[in-house]
């Protein structure tokens, strides 16, 4: 019996192996891995051209411009129910003869993942994800299935602003600059 689990090839290829660009973690990849949903060639090039501060300033601008579902119009189009109130979602589903359906939750899942992958406002999306995890409302069962999209749409995007104001208000009055 052979001590090897996998059979070994006795013939070696003479074809040289492809060389890949060096992807050792540097400042750019570290920044983009922490403050976006992963580095892309375009984001690396932007940081290399404009610097870390330039990327950050642009992300803050994008965060103000592309709030909520505005980060990518194609992705937002996947979630027409997400713009409705919980009452309107319930009525829509009732008319579709699917009163307790999870259509809004399915759309929320698709749009959330889509924005994390394709939104221009990557820093904003990471903040939304951070506060969504920290201000989590469990939704595995019960009656919140038709309200969760409103929570994600109306409460979570306001959390970074709320956290900033709370941090400011916790400082001594003489040092506040809010």
N, C-alpha and C positions, 0 to 999 in steps of 0.2 A: 504494500500500500504506500502511495506517495505521501510525503509529509506536507505537500502543498495542497491547499484547498482548491485553488483555481489552476487549471492547466496552464503551463508556461509555454510560450511560443519558442520554438528552437530557432526560428529565423528572425533576424533583426532587420528592421527597415533601414534602408540607406537614405531615405528621404529626410532632409533636415527638418527639425521641428520648427514650427512657426514661432516667431518672436512676438511677444505681446508687449505693449507699452508698460513701463514701470507704473504700477498703481500702489506703491508704498504709501501708507497714509501720511499725508502732509497736512498743512494748515487748511488748504482749500477743501480737501475731502473731509477732514474732520468737521469743519464748519458746516458743510452741506449735509453731512450725515446727521448732525445734531439739530440743525435748524431748518431742515427741509425733509422731504420724504425720499432722500437719496440724491447723490450727485449725478448729473447728466453731463454729457459733453458740452451742451450749451451753457449750463450753469457754471461749469468749471471755466469755460472760456470767458464768461462774464466776470467772474472773480479775478481771473488772471489779468484781464484788461482794465477793470475798474477798481480792483482792490476789495478787501473785505468790507471796509466802511462803505464803499460805493454799492456793494451788493446789499448790505443791510439797509442803507437809505432807500434803495429801490424797492426792497421788500416791504418797508414801512409804507411807502407810497402805494404799492400794490395792495397792501392790506386795507388801506383807506378807500381805494378805488374799487376793489373786487371783493366786497363784503358778502357774506352769506353764500348764495348759490351763483354769484356773478363771476366766479373765478374761471369758469369755462362754460360757454353757452351750450355747447354740444352735450356736456355732462348734465347741466341743469335741465335740459329738455327731456332727460330720462325720468324726471320726477315731477310731473304736473300736479300730483296730489299734495306735494310738499308746500305749495303756496296756499293751500286751503286751511281753514280753521278746523279744529277737531270735529266740530258739529257738521261742517260741510263734508268732511271726509266720511263721517258716519252716514250721512244722508246719501252721498254718492254710492257708497258700498251697499246701502239698503236698496237703492234703485237698481243696482247691478245684481241683486239677489245674492249678495255675499256680505251680509251685515257684519260678520265677525272675521272678515278676511284680513290678511296681513299685507295687502297691496301697498299701503303707505309705508310700512316698515321695509318691504322689499325695495321700494323706490329709494327710501332713505339710505339703505345699505349701498345700493348701486351708486347713488350720487356722492355719498361720503367717500367711498373708495375712489371714485372717478376724480373728485376734486383733490384728494391726496396725491394722486398720480399726475394730474394734468393741469392743476390750477397754476396760474402765474404767481399767485400769492402764497408761496410755500411756507414762509415764516408764519403767516396768519393761520394756515391750515394746521401747522404743528401746535400753535397755541390753542386752537379750537380743540384739537385732539387731546392736548394736555388737560384742559379744563373739563372736557367731556368725561375723561377718566376720573378726575378728582371731584367733580360734582355729579357723579353718576347716579342715575335713577334706574334701578334694575327693571328690565322689561321682558323677562323670560315668560311671564304669564300674567293673567289678571286683566284689568280694564285700562291699562295705560297704552295699549297697542295703537289706539287712534289719536293719542295725544303726544307721543314721544317725538314725532317730527316737529311739532310746535315748540317743544322744549329745546330741541337741537337748533331750531331756526331762531327762536326769540331769546332764550336765556344764555346758552353757551357762548355765542359770539359776543355777548356783552361782558362776559367774565373777565377778559383781560383789562377792560376799562374799570370794572368794579374792583379788581385786585389792586390796580394802581391807585384808585381813590382811597381804598382801605389802608394801603401802605402809607399814603400821604397823611391821612387823618390820624394815624397812630404816632406820627412824629410830634415832637414838641411844637407848639404853635409858632415859635420864632423861626423854625427851619422849614416850614411848609412852603411849597412852591407850586401848588396845584391850581 
